[in-house]
């Protein structure tokens, strides 16, 4: 009696990381168990490419230019609610991990963790489970919710977009073009953010963006 062949379906993975060396390292690790179908280097390209490539899972850096990984994932979820994510970060911030978990079953791995942890996270998420590195895992749902609220400083998505681009040092006109809004609207958002959070100058604004993990130090 002939043995039937079992076909193992490998997950199709899209990588999002703005550092070429890191992205290629991720490709090498993930290729052991997955098919890497593309690499993008910023959050806005990720939002565009995911609708074209339709991966099974996205492995993405939290701190990317133009649009950070967390907000890019939120945008993707609005059009592709079943999309799976594994977040990578240098930041061992439990509030940030809790905010990511608000998206559902995700993976959250520190970049300096062992490569086996990344593969475990991908496998878990593909099975509909969460995987958060043990160093950052909340003990209870109440604690997780509290942390997520601490991470969110009552900024709207548009304000986060403007704040990140301002903190990256981009001119008003470029920000307006990227977001497809007027320069006047950009100026309004900047003024509102600085007034609401008592930011006195551009240096304060950059530090605030760093604390919000919208840019990397």
Secondary structure, 3 states (H helix, E strand, C coil): CCCCCCCCCCCEEEEECCCHHHHHHHHHHHCCCCEEEEEECCHHHHHHHHHHHCCCEEEEECCCCCCCHHHHHHHHHHHCCCCEEEEEECCCCHHHHHHHHCCCCCEEEECCCCHHHHHHHHHHHHCCCCEECCCCCCCCHHHHHHHHHHHCCCCCHHHHHHHHHHHCCCCHHHHHHHHCCCHHHHHHHHHHHHHHCCCCCHHHHHHHHHHCCCCCC
